[in-house]
Amino acid sequence: MPRKWIVYALPIFILIVSVAVMTSGYFLKKPFGEDDRLVESIQQLEKDVKEKNWHQAKEHAEYANKAWHKIVNRIQFSSEREYLTEINTSLARIRGGVEAKDEKGIMEEIYLFYDLWKYLGK
């Protein structure tokens, strides 16, 4: 009886856990606390850039970067690596644009981020 249980139940359990991890990206990208509210910080950053409030924009860009690193640790096994790399690149360009005060470049990257975020975990 125990051998039969191990032969059948263990592989089924491993498959169920694997499928659950692979499909959990959509849920895991949502904020779990106050320090991982990425989309809200990008929306605030967008507002700051439109108002040319560069000091606040820099703070929101740094917060977004820290929030992204917390989120990426949760979703790295359930999302495609290409999306993770693209979002990381987009956030880096946003931070660079804030330093250069390049409103047009930042806005392009923010809307690219929104599009990438929408499809992350699907």
Secondary structure by P-SEA (a helix, b strand, c coil): caaaaaacaaaaaaaaaaaaaaacccccccccccccaaaaaaaaaaaaaaacaaaaaaaaaaaaaaaaaaaaaaccccccaaaaaaaaaaaaaaaaaaaaccaaaaaaaaaaaaaaaaaccc
